């Protein structure tokens, strides 16, 4: 059997610089320098069959496998664990790839993403029940990779890798040695029970991971809020629009800050008593964005209630005399802590506006509005 067409060799740095200078399409060349896991599995199988089992230490397929392995690791990271079938070109591998350092991890350990790679259809072509079970494990691996990180990701993916290798080892036999249907059914039942345990662990770890991501999003949202409010205040101060010594100015800033603080404390309190739930399968980025807007909601709630008070729309606040900064800070904190309390105050404003318009209508002799009948 002729050797497969070798993949394009990687160009030197000087060749890449020259290609950039002359304007050649580097994206098309880079797309050809990738290797899929089935291609790697096929090269490994032919190397074993034609060279290793024949006692040869080197050969064309040995070099081809090494080259594909290098390209595969450059794309997906180093191979942590791997299992290769003996009688068919099938295998499972677990890779780990270090992520680029970001601003949030500048002083921390770099994040690493683990991925389960599988190429099992050649070996499980005659065992559809085993193939279906392997596909369920692969689905669990995809969800684990997208949601979990660090220790929980390693635990789940190592369990998934171990289960996948056991299934492949179970069917990795010679063609003239059929497997009994009863044995296949017993193995599938065992793996279904183990898969249920892994899924339960994934749900618990995913919920905890979502809380951490949400909290980090709140911290970033608070930092952005503080940056924008500070920039706006400094700009207005430079233009002479506001005076830092003026009480309404610093009272407004304190209300906004306390509203954001109340929102953060509200979330942390609900997290502590397990009264906070998130749909973690929407993705880490979406959860981070939701956490980022939470301080903004609290700050805007506190600001809305503060403006309603200063505009003399809430009657019970007018009867007790002037209020100081501590009073407004407390109101802003409570408004950010629970939007429901802020909504009660704002609904009261609307009700008082309606009562005032009805009173003026009666003074002019207009009839009271007739309430609408329920359908």
C-alpha positions, 0 to 999 in steps of 0.5 A, a space after each residue: 500500500 502506497 504511503 499517503 500524500 505527505 502534508 505540506 511542510 512548515 515554512 521557515 521564518 524567512 520564507 514567511 516574512 518573504 510571503 508577507 512582503 510579496 502579499 501571498 495568501 498566508 491564510 490558505 497556507 496555514 489552513 493546509 498545515 493543520 492535522 485532524 485527529 483521525 489523520 493522526 490516528 491513521 498514521 499511527 495505525 499504519 506505522 504500527 502495522 507496517 513498521 513497529 510490529 515488523 521490528 523496524 525502528 524507523 521508516 516512512 510512516 514513522 517520520 510521517 507520524 512524527 510530523 503529523 504529531 508535531 503539527 497536531 500538538 502545535 494546534 491542540 496542545 500537548 497530549 496528556 493521555 492517549 489510547 490506540 487500538 491494536 487491530 483497527 485505526 481508532 484511538 482516544 487522546 486527551 490534550 492540554 493547551 495553555 491559553 494566552 495570558 490575559 489582563 485578568 490572569 496577568 499575575 495568576 497561573 495561565 488557564 489551560 483548556 483540556 480537550 478529548 479527541 476521538 476517532 472510533 468509528 472504524 473500530 465500533 462499526 460492528 458494535 452500534 451499541 458501543 458506538 452510541 455509548 461512546 458518542 454520549 461520552 463525547 457529548 459529556 466531554 464537549 460540555 465539560 470542556 466548554 463549561 468547567 475549568 481547572 480541577 473540576 475539568 481535569 477530574 471530569 475529563 479524566 473520568 470520561 477518557 478512562 470510560 472511553 478507553 475501556 469501551 474501546 479496549 472491550 471491542 478491540 478484538 480480532 474480527 473472528 472473535 465476535 462479542 456476545 450481545 449479553 456482554 455488550 448489553 452489560 457493558 452499556 448498562 454499566 457505562 450508563 450508570 457511570 455516565 449518570 454519575 459524571 453528569 451529576 458531577 458536571 452539573 454541580 461543578 458547573 453551577 459552582 463555576 458559573 457563580 465564580 464567573 458571575 462574580 468576576 463579571 461583577 468585579 469587572 463591571 464595577 471597575 468599568 462603572 467606577 472608571 466611567 463615572 470618575 471620567 465623567 466627573 473629572 470632565 465635568 469638574 474640568 469644564 466647571 459644570 460641577 463643584 466637588 464641595 457642593 453637597 448634591 454633587 458628592 451625594 449623587 456620587 455616593 448614591 451611585 456607589 452605594 447602589 452598586 455595592 448593594 447589588 454586589 452584596 445582594 448577589 453574594 448573600 444569595 450565593 451564600 444561602 444557595 438561593 442563587 441559580 444560573 443556567 451555566 450552559 449558556 456559556 462563560 462569556 454570557 454569564 460574565 456579561 450578566 455579572 458585569 451589568 449587575 452593578 450597573 442595575 444597582 447603581 441606576 436603581 439607586 440613582 432613580 430613587 434618589 432623583 425621585 426623592 429630590 424631585 419631591 415626588 414621594 410624599 412620606 419623605 417630605 414630612 420629616 424635614 431635610 435629609 443628609 448624605 447618610 440617609 441618601 446613601 442608605 436609600 441608594 444601598 437598599 435600592 441596589 440591594 433589591 430592585 423590588 424595593 426600588 420598584 415599590 417606591 417608584 410605583 408609589 410615585 406613579 400612584 401619587 401622580 394619578 391621585 393628584 391628577 384625579 384631585 385636580 379633575 374633581 376641582 374642575 368639575 370633571 367626572 371621575 374616570 369609570 373603571 374598566 370592567 374585567 373581561 
